[in-house]
């Protein structure tokens, strides 16, 4: 979401006697020849008490950043007390327990909580963070590696040209429904461009064809907006291993948008992920770890509830049952999301990379790596990496979609940004910000209600098994505000010096009603203050 920005043995020499004492039968008396010589073995020097290198207990001011809105402040002491009221949290952790995004040891950094007891969506785990020790391979192969996060395995560098396959005149032919845009024979590797029509009005399948790159030119839309309760639309199907690239040869913002009622089926595999990227990434040395914002990313729009309704529509309620409430998605003009169907299905994206996306149209109007608007629980999203987005890695506006295995690497703004009444679950989450430095108001996660403190449905999510590596000089790694509700389970949070771990904000107009941390109130669909369970915090570069 937009804010005002864009802006850390001594090996003692052993005596001969000590050596003898280590031999079989040695008793402190040596007998080198006739007669005997009594040798007194000096008592070993006492082992010095090691000097502790652990930092002193963190202060509330170091742990939590204070932000005043509408004259209301949640103090650092209050925020620390909320975290300490949880179970199995460690607020005095140190960053040396991590090697990049991986734990250096196999043991859980703090006692874990079983998230499967919360909801059947969650996989049962006995560790904190997204990765179960230094040998966990869950994020390997389908991700790309960069200075932001090294996952190892068979994954290529994010700067590497994706695997397109060998071009052959006879077989590298554009499939029906696409437009032959010619070849790239002057570069290496050679390939054929097959452009998608800007308006996909019938089902379209993109098979994996060696030597073919599918091209996006301008605002490419799947289906048309069929409204909050309309009929089913069309489906775009993309085969495993396919490469889809934006067209840098013209100036329009290239993006892929799936309208309400239509679907995407982009199902890759661990060894053959589907890669959405920029045209610059199709030549050797065409991009670097600094590259970002080269195209607009992916937008999925659905018919699940949103709390924020456009003027003249809504309002919504706790059940999200309004058939009129809808909202325009940011980044484009006149495309809407929202509806009464919490189980709405916008398709599936699995084993997908989205590289070098994100465009700021204006302050508060941006394209991310992946944008979800009102997508429902029928939508399947797992094993997705958003790399080097010039804005958020993923932003979710309302809806109920659950997500698993999501890697946000190198985002220039927030990693995970949720708002507008989003009510879903996420597990196995990594946010590793740009080593080169993200913008100054960028958080590993930002949870909000768009300054609508009591709009319904209320934003409420559970994060489980998350690892947040905060490098940007933002107030904190986690920002929660706007009367939103949250539950954090099995997490690892690491921030650099001068950056806190938590920043809780309330903007309710009454100082006695600080919505983000007030007691639970069923009449307001309010679950109460955020809950932290089994979270290991290494704040302020400790």
N, C-alpha and C positions, 0 to 999 in steps of 0.2 A: 504494500500500500504506500501511497505517496506520503511523505512528510516534507517539511521545508528543507530540502537538501538537494542534491545532485552533487550533488555537491558532497625475553627471561630462559700390606702388613709390614706395617713396618716389619720386615722379616728379620728377626733377631738372630745374631750370629750364635750358633750353638757351640758349646764347649765340647771338648773331647769327652769329658765325663758325661755330659748330657747325651752325647751320641752313644756312649756305652750303656747308659741307662735305658736306651731304646733297644738294646740287644737282648736276646733271650738269656735269662739267668743273671743279668747284670743287677748288682745290688748296691752299687756305690763304692765297691772295693775292687781296684784293678790289680792283677798279679802278672806283671810282664815277665818275671823270671823267678830265680831263687829268692826266697824271703818274700816279704810283702811290704807294700807301701800303702799306708792309709791316706786316702784322698778324701778331703771334705768337699762335698758337692754343695755349692752355694744355693741357697733357696732362690727359686726364680723370682725375678722382679714382678711385683703385682701388675696385673693387666690394667693399663690405664682406662679409666672410664671414658668411653667415647664421647666426644663433643657432639651434641645434637645439632643436626643441620635443618631440622624441621622448623618452619617459620612459627612465630608466635600465633596464638589464636587470632583469627580474623576479627576485625571490628565490624560492627553493623554498617558503619559508613563505607568500609571497603567492600562489604558483601553486596549491599543494595544501594542503588542510586535513587535519590528523591527527585520527583518532578511535581511541580505545583500546577494544577489546572483549575480554573475557576475558583482560585483561592483555596483549593483543597489539596492537602498533602498527605500521602501515606509515608510515614517516617521510615528511615532505614531500620530503626529498632523494631518497628512493627513488622516490616517485611521479613527480617531475620527471624522474628518470633513465629511467624506463619510457617516458615520452612522448618524451624526446629520443632514445631508442633506435629510435624509429620513423623514417619517412621523410617529408620535406617538411613537417614541422610547424613552425609559428612560434609560440613561446610568449611573444613580446614584442609582440604586436599591439596595436592601438589601436582603440577603439570608433568613432572618427570615420570609419572606412571604411564604416560602415553608416548608412543613413538609414531608421530603423525596422528592418524586416526585409530591406530591399533594400540591396545594395552600391551605393556612390555611383559606382563606375566599372565599366567593362565588363570589365576584365582580372581574371582569377582572383586572389584574395588570396594564394594560394600555389600552387605547382605541384600540379596535381590528379593523382589516381590513377584509372585506369579500373576502376570496380567491376565491369564486365561480365566481367572476367577472373576474378572470384571465383565468380560464379554467373550463369547465363543470365537469372535473374529481373531482374537489375539492368540499367538503361538505361546505355549508355556515355555518360560525361560528361567534359568537360575543364575543369570549374570546381568550386570548393568552395562549400559552402552549398546551400540548397534552391533558390536563385534565381540564374539566369545573367545577372547584371548588372541595371542599374536599369530596363530595359525588358521584362524577362521577364513574360509574361502567364499563366504556367502556373497561378497561384493566383487569377486574377481571374475574376469572373463568378459562379462557383459558391460563393464564400465571402461572408460578410458582413463589413463594416468596423467597426472600433471603435478606442478609444484604445489597446488592446493591440496591434493590428496593422492597418495600413491597406494593403489590397491593391490598391485603386483599381479600375479597370475599371467594369463595370456593376453590381457588387455593391452592394446596399443597405446601410444601417447595420444593425447587429445589433439595435438598439433599434427599428427600423422594423417596422410591422405587415407580416407576410409577404403575398405576393400571393395573395389568396384568390379573386379574381374577383368579378364582379357577381352578386348574388343575384337569382334570378327564381323566383317561386312555381312556375311550370310546369316548370322544368328543374332546379332545385336540389333534387333528390329523393334521399333516402338509398338507396344500392344494396342489393341483396339480401344479407342476412347481417349488416347493421348495424342499429342501433337509432336511430330518430328521436328526438333529444333536444330538438327544438324549435329556435327561431330566436333570434338575438341582435339582433332588429330595433330594440331601443332604443339600440344603439350604432352607431358608424360605423367601418368599413363593416359592413353587415348580412350575415349569413351563417346557414346552417343547420348545427347540430351533428348529426353522424352517429356514434353511439358504437359502438366495437368491443365485442363480447362479451368478458367477462373470460376465458372459456375458448374458444379458437378450435379446434374439433375437426375441422373440414373445411376444405379449401382455401378461401381467401377473397381476393377481388380488390377493391382500392380504386381505382377509376378517378379521374382528375382531373375533377372536376365544378365548374364555376364557382359560387362562392358557398357551397361546402361545406367544412367543417372536420371532420376525423375526430378523435374524442375518445377519450382513454384515461381510464378511471376505475378506480383501484385497480391491483392487480397483474394486468396483462393478459398471458395466456400463449398462445403459439402451440404447439399440440400438448400432449402429456403426456410425461413422461420415459419413454422406451422402452428405457432401459438402455444399457450400454456396447457391446453388440453386437446390439441389437434391430432391428426392421424400420424402414422409412422412415415418417416421420410426415406432417404436413401442411405446406402452404406458404402464407405470407401474402405477397401481391403488392401493391406500392404503386406507382402510376403517377407518372411524372415531374411535378413541379410541385405535388404534393399537400402539404397542410399537416396535420400531426397534432399535436394539442395536449392537454396534461394537463388534468384537470378540477380546478379550484381550488375548486369549490363544496362539496367534502367533504374529510375530513381524512386519508383513507388515502394511503399513498405510491403515487403513480401511476408506473407503469413498464411497459416492454414487455420480455417475456422469451420467448426462443425456446428451447424444450427440446431435449434430445438427440434426434436423428433428424429433427427438423422443420427448416424453412428459412424465411428471409426473402428476398424478391426486391424490393429497394428501389433501383431504378435510375433516377436522375434524369439530367439533362443539364446542361451548363455554363450554359445560359440558363434552365433550369427545374429547379433542385435541389429535392429533397424536404426539407422542413423539419419537424423535430420540435422543439416548443417548449412553453412554458408558456401557460396561458390568459391570463395577465397580458400577454403579448406580442401579444395580438390586438386591443388597443385603443391608440389614440394615447397616447403618454407613459405607457404602462402599465409599462414597464421602463426602467432606466437602465444606464449602464456599471457600476454597483455591484450590479446584480441578479444573483442566483445561487441555486442550491439550491431552485428552485421545483417540481421534480419529480424522479423517480428515474433517468431515463435509460434506456438500452437494454442488455440482457444477452443475449449469444449463448452457448449451451452446446453443446459438441460431444463427439465420441468419440475425439479425439486424445489422446495420452499426457499425463499429469501426473506430476510427481515426488513431490508431496505427496499421500499417500493417507489417507483417513479411517480412523479406528480400526477394525480388523477387516477392512480391505481391503488389497490389495497385499502386499508392496512391489513397486515397479516396477524395471525394469532399464534398461540403456543403450539398448536397442532400443524401450523403451516397450511391450513386448509383453504386459504383465499385463492379463488380462481381468477382474480383480477390483478393481484400483486405481481408485478414484474419490474425489472430494472435493466437499464442499458449497461452493457459491459464496457469497461474502459478500454481504450486503445484503438477502437473503431467507432464508426458512427451508425446509430440506428439498429444495433443488433441486441436483442433482449434475451434475458434468462429468467427463470422462475416459473413456478406453477405449484399445484397441490400434490404432485406425485413424488413422495419421498423415495419410492423404489424405482424411479426413472432410470433408464438405461441408455447411456450415450456411447456404449461400445466397450472396447478393451484396448489398453496399451500395456504391453508387457515386453520386457527386455528391449528398451528403447533409449537411445541417447539423443539429447537435444543440445547442440553445440552452438556457441557464439551468437546467441539471440538477445532479445531485449532492446526495446526502443522507447525513449521518452518522447511522447508526442507533445506533451506540455506537463507542467507540474501537476501531479495528481491524475494524469491520464497517460498510462504507460502500458507497453507490451512486455510480458515477462518471458521466461523460458516456457512455462506451461501455465495457462490460466484456466481455471474452472469456474464456471458460472452456473449455479443451480444444478449441478450434476447429481444424480441420485445414487442410492446404494446398489442399484443394478449395474452401475459402471464399475469396471474392473481396472484398477491401476496398480501395477506392481513392477518392480525392477526397472525403474526409470531414473536416468541421470540427466540433470540439467547442468551444463557446464558453461561457465563464463557468460552468464546472462548479464546484460548491462543494467538490468533492474532486478526484481526478485527472481529467485530460482523457480518458485511456484507460489502463485497466489490463488486463494480459494475464496470465492464470494458465495456464501450460503451453500445450500445443498447438503447432502448426506453421504457422499462417497467416502469409502474407506481406502486407505493406501498402505502398501507394504513395500519395503526395500526401496527407499527413495534416497538418492545421493544428490545433494546440491553442492557443487564444487565451483569455487571461483566467482560466485555471484557478487555483483557490485552493489546490490542493495540487500534486502532481507533474504534469508534462506527459505524459511517457511512462513508465509504471511496468510493468516486466516481471519475472516471477518464476515459481516452481513448475515449472521445467524448460521454459520457453518456448524453442523452437528454430526461429525464423523470421527472415526478412529484412525490412528496412524501408528505403525510399528516398524522398527528397523529403519531409523532415519539418521542420515548424516548431513550435517551442514558444515562445510569446511570453506571458510571465506578466502578471498584472494590474498595470497602472500604479498602481492604488490601493493595491497592496501585498498580496501573498499571505501565507499563514501562514508562520511563521518556520522551519519545517522542510520547505519545499517546494522540490523540485529540478526542473530542466528535464527530467531523466530520472533514474530510480532503478532500478537493476538489482540483483536479489536472488535468494536461494533460500530465503527465509523461515526463516533460521537453521538450515537443513538443509544444511550445507556440502558434503556428499558424496552427497546423494540423487540418484538417477538417474531420468530423463534429466537431465543437468546443463544449467542455463540457459546458452544460448549463442546470441547474435544478432550480426548485422552491421547497423550503421547506416551508410547512405551518403547523402551530400548532405543534411546536416541544418544547420539554423540554430536555435540556442538563445539566446534573449534572457532572461537571468536577472535579475529585478528583486527577488525575495524575498530577505530577509536569511537565507538558509540557509547552511550551511557551504560549499557549492559549487554549481555548475551541474550537474555530473555526479557522481552518487554510485553507486559499484559496490561490492558487498559479497557476502557469503554464499557465496564459492567460485564465483561465476558467471564465465563466460568472455564476452569481448566483443571486437569489432573495430569501430573507428571510422574511417570513410573519408570524405574530402571534407567536413569540417565547419567551421562557424563557431560559436564560443562566445564570448558577451559577457556579462560580469557587472558588477554595480554595485560601488561601493566597499565594502570590508570583506567581500567575498564572493570566495572562491577559484574556480578553474575546475574542479578535480578533487578528489575525495575517495574514495580507495580504502581499503577496510576488509576485514580478515580476522578471523573470529571462531573459527577452529579452536582447539581446546583446547591444542594443542602449539605453543609459540612457534617451534619449528623447522619447523612445517608451516603456513605462512600461505597458506591455500588460494587466495585470490583472485589472488595473484601468484606462486605456486610454479611450478616448471618443469612442462612438459607431462608428463602421465602417462596413457598410453592405458588402463592398467588401471582408471583412475578416470574415464575419458571426459573428461580434463582437457586443454584446449588450451593451457594456460600463461597467463602474464601477459597483460593486455589489450594490444591492438595499436592504435596510433594512426598513421594515414597521412594526410597532407595535411589537417591540421586547423589552422585559424587561431584562436588564442586571444587575446582581449582581456579580461584579468582585472582585477578590483579597480577598475573604473571608469577604467582607463587610456585 
